[in-house]
Amino acid sequence: MSAYTGVVDQVVAFLNTLDVRSFGSHEGGDVLGSWLGEADRDGLAEGLRGALRDALSEGAEPALAAFPLRLVPDTAGGLRLAAQSPVPALVPIVETVANAVVTGAWARIKLCAAPECRWAFHDVSRNGGSRWCSMAVCGNRHKTRAYRQRQS
């Protein structure tokens, strides 16, 4: 596991502040307010979370214009991407996403393929082909459903 994994996992945690899972007795919810506190009076965090979740969905056009990026000098004399946001807590999220896009790590952040789940997860499989947040839960449910359909 790389040092970058922990940073990407912060983005996954941000995405999962919206829990839309609807299977069994699970009740989802939105915990973004408790995650950020009072820092987001204008709804920018909700907009960013929605745009990033849209970016992970097939065919969705994300709206990220409210979070401009710029190049700034880094401590090593090079350049780095820096985000601008009136909500300071969102700056590390936007910068991490931008760097993940540049490095290709963004392709490893996914939404569970189960329509009743859509939990965000970091795909750490060797080939990057994971489809479900949990093979034991969502993958098993999908495969059991497919098996039952084939048997009937």
C-alpha positions in Angstrom: 0.0 0.0 0.0 1.4 3.4 -1.0 1.5 6.6 1.0 -0.9 7.9 -1.6 -3.5 5.3 -0.6 -4.3 7.1 2.6 -4.8 10.4 0.9 -7.1 8.9 -1.7 -9.0 7.2 1.1 -9.8 10.6 2.4 -11.6 11.4 -0.9 -13.5 8.1 -0.6 -14.6 9.0 2.9 -15.7 12.4 1.6 -17.7 10.7 -1.1 -19.3 8.3 1.4 -20.7 11.1 3.5 -23.7 10.4 1.3 -24.9 6.9 2.0 -27.5 5.8 -0.6 -27.3 2.1 0.2 -30.8 0.6 0.3 -30.6 -3.1 1.0 -31.8 -5.2 3.9 -32.5 -3.1 7.0 -29.8 -0.6 6.1 -30.8 3.0 6.2 -28.5 5.5 4.5 -28.1 9.1 5.2 -26.2 12.2 4.7 -23.5 13.0 7.2 -21.7 15.8 5.3 -22.8 18.4 7.9 -21.1 16.5 10.7 -18.1 15.8 8.6 -17.5 19.5 7.8 -19.2 21.3 10.7 -20.4 24.8 9.9 -17.8 25.4 7.3 -20.1 25.0 4.3 -22.9 27.5 4.4 -23.1 27.9 0.6 -23.5 24.2 -0.2 -20.2 24.0 -2.0 -19.2 20.7 -0.3 -22.5 19.1 -1.3 -22.0 20.4 -4.9 -18.4 19.1 -5.0 -19.4 15.7 -3.6 -22.2 15.4 -6.2 -19.9 16.4 -9.0 -17.3 13.9 -8.0 -19.9 11.1 -7.6 -21.2 12.2 -11.1 -17.7 11.9 -12.4 -17.5 8.3 -11.2 -20.8 7.5 -12.9 -20.9 6.5 -16.5 -22.0 9.3 -18.8 -22.2 11.9 -16.1 -20.8 15.3 -16.8 -19.3 16.7 -13.6 -19.7 20.3 -12.7 -16.4 21.3 -11.1 -16.1 24.9 -12.2 -16.6 26.3 -8.7 -13.2 24.7 -7.7 -10.5 26.3 -9.9 -7.0 25.0 -9.9 -3.8 26.9 -10.4 -0.1 26.0 -10.5 2.0 27.3 -7.5 5.6 26.8 -6.6 6.3 23.9 -4.3 9.0 23.7 -1.6 11.3 21.7 -3.9 11.4 24.5 -6.5 8.9 22.8 -8.8 5.2 23.3 -9.4 2.2 21.8 -7.8 -1.6 22.0 -8.4 -3.4 24.1 -5.8 -7.1 24.5 -5.4 -9.1 27.5 -4.5 -12.2 27.3 -2.4 -14.1 29.5 0.0 -14.4 26.4 2.2 -10.9 25.6 3.4 -11.8 22.0 4.3 -12.5 21.3 0.6 -9.0 22.4 -0.6 -7.2 19.1 0.3 -10.1 17.1 -1.3 -9.9 19.1 -4.6 -6.1 18.9 -4.7 -6.1 15.2 -4.0 -8.6 14.6 -6.8 -6.6 16.7 -9.2 -3.4 14.9 -8.4 -5.3 11.5 -8.6 -6.5 12.4 -12.1 -2.9 13.4 -13.2 -1.3 10.2 -11.7 -4.1 7.9 -12.9 -5.1 7.0 -9.3 -8.6 8.5 -10.0 -9.4 5.4 -12.1 -9.0 3.4 -8.9 -11.8 5.3 -7.1 -15.1 3.7 -8.0 -18.8 3.5 -7.1 -20.1 0.0 -6.3 -21.8 -1.5 -9.4 -24.8 -2.6 -7.2 -27.6 -0.2 -7.9 -28.9 -0.5 -4.4 -25.4 0.4 -3.0 -23.3 2.9 -4.9 -20.8 3.1 -2.0 -17.5 4.7 -3.1 -14.4 2.6 -2.7 -10.7 2.6 -3.5 -10.0 -0.4 -5.8 -6.7 -1.8 -4.6 -7.0 -5.0 -6.7 -4.0 -5.9 -8.8 -5.7 -5.3 -12.2 -8.1 -2.5 -11.0 -11.1 -4.5 -12.1 -13.2 -4.5 -8.9 -16.8 -3.7 -9.4 -18.2 -4.0 -5.9 -17.4 -2.3 -2.6 -17.4 -5.7 -1.0 -17.3 -9.1 -2.7 -18.8 -10.6 0.4 -21.8 -8.4 0.4 -22.6 -6.7 -2.9 -20.7 -9.1 -5.2 -22.3 -12.1 -3.5 -25.8 -10.6 -3.7 -25.2 -9.9 -7.5 -23.9 -13.4 -8.2 -26.7 -15.1 -6.2 -29.3 -13.1 -8.1 -27.7 -14.0 -11.4 -27.6 -17.7 -10.4 -31.3 -17.7 -9.4 -32.3 -16.0 -12.7 -30.3 -18.7 -14.6 -32.0 -21.5 -12.6 -35.6 -20.2 -13.2 
